[in-house]
Amino acid sequence: MEPGQDGDGKPTEWRSVMIDLSGVSLTDLVTDDDESVLAHSLRRVLGELSGPGEPIAGFNSAV
Amino acid sequence: MPPQPPPSSFSLGDRAFAALGAGRPDTATLDLLHRAHLSRHLLLLRELRLSATVEPDWFTRLSTTDPDQTRQWIADPMTGLWAAHALRTGAAPDAAPAPRGGHRLTAHHRDLSLRVRVDDSDPLRRSLGLTPAPALTPVQAAHWSACLDEAWRLLVDRHRAAATTVAAVLRVIVPVLPDPVAEGISATSAEAFGAVAMSAPVDGRSLAAGLIHETQHSVLNTVQLLFPLVEPGGEREYSPWREDPRPASGVLHGAYAYLAVTRFWRDEWRAGGSPAGGFEFARWREAVLSAAGDLLDGGRLTPAGERFVTALRAQAAAWRDDPVAPETARLAALANADHRARWRLRNLAVTPGDTGRLADAWRAGQPPPAVTSRLSSAPGRALENSHRLRLAHARVKGDAADRTGDGDAGAGDAACVRGDHGTALRSYGEALVKNRDDDAAWSGLALVAPQQALRARPEVVRAAALALPGADIVTLADWLSG
């Protein structure tokens, strides 16, 4: 992720390494052999799998 | 058909990103989060398909099913959980995804609808982190339905923006067994955007608060998929919402979820003047501010994280001057101070070497040496469980009876909560004369004692008192405060 910046160095836009695949069908995604387009997104998504994956738990609605 | 443009990277303007940090995403941002989570599922399923040498049944079925149904199945929170589990374990996934069961509920009020599946049958629901409840009885299912209707009316009428977010994000509720030490428990998995595991709600209002809270976790999980907010690593730290120490990412999750909870109770309190709402608002407002400040000072945030948490803190700070009744404010501050004192006593310890140097200095009549408190507890989830907090809740709700617990510490708690610090001080002191290892008394003492050492670092006074069993605790606390 890297911010786009205006003339003062302040970020104007936050850009993700993730690619928007929501308009692509799974079949097309599987048959598309151009891994380079997906490389950053894949690394991001699959990298999560090696983390602890601990669910966030603990809300106590006491009142 | 014209050729489709190549996929582009997700991006969010700074104004929209700050609004997201402040817990006020607009519909365009909510749509972006939905597309991001759908993209994640597509990538996971792609990897799963490519990892199989023979086309799996589930893929064949998806390829031959109506595209809209296929897309719904891909977007389902449990699909993300299923695919992530299969990829992580390397186990061959089930032959084909069955149509998902459970109780499909629709709550409709005015012009907004919430459609969820109360899932009490999918074996995957165990992966959400809490023990699933067995299949619901008709009476239990009716209770969930009634609470959802009540919660939805409340959300749409009084918390419109939150209702819009919940409607856009929430898809699955998994009923779980209650926790014996908590009055309500819920959890969200980073791998199941839009799913929440939750014990049966007491009523619609508690369900509304719980859904808002858990939805925030789902939103934040997807924000962090797109824009990492916290650098990996780092020591576990204080979190105002848990008894155990948490990594910075966990503190951020708590702050973001409780920002929405604070807003909920603020609006409830302003709408009806409920003292309980005022208490929750005042308590969580300060907790969010404190946690956000710790995060910004902690050096673990990425540039995006700094922007996000700055907006989060600014939102909570904007509520800081909203007045609540003085007694409500006192009890809210007491609850937060109580949590911090108990957290320190539970999780921090003085090393044996430092404790020995303290004892030597005391015996030699010298000033106390500087000592360091270190994390001493093992990782693991622990929820808040405080007798004083229960008394404070009762007092806020107008329960005149001061229910005292057992022994001197219990009597001290009742006095502490009603603001009688002199009686509380004596009771906690008497409890510690009988047992210097009584952490309930130590944490109570930390709330009412005049000595700075007891208020700020009770674990240090405790360590000295245990190492010097003949020393008077008040005199020790004075010495350590000097």
Interface residues (C-beta under 8 A of the other chain):
Chain A: M1 P3 G4 K10 P11 T12 E13 W14 R15 S16 V17 M18 I19 D20 L21 S22 G23 V24 S25 L26 T27 L29 V30 V37 L38 S41 L42 R44 V45 L46 E48 L49 G53 E54 P55 I56 A57 G58 F59 N60 S61 A62 V63
Chain B: Q4 P6 P7 S8 S9 F10 S11 L12 G13 D14 F17 H34 R35 A36 L38 S39 R40 L42 L43 L44 L45 R46 E47 R49 L50 F59 L62 S63 P67 T70 I74 A84 L87 R88 L128 G129 L130 A182 E183 G184 I185 S186 A187 T188 S189 A190 E191 A197 P201 V202 S206 A209 G210 H213 E214 H217 L225 L226 F227 P228 W241 R242 G250 H253 G254 A257 A276 G277 F279 E280 T302 P303 A304 R307 R381 L383 E384 L389 H393 V396 K397
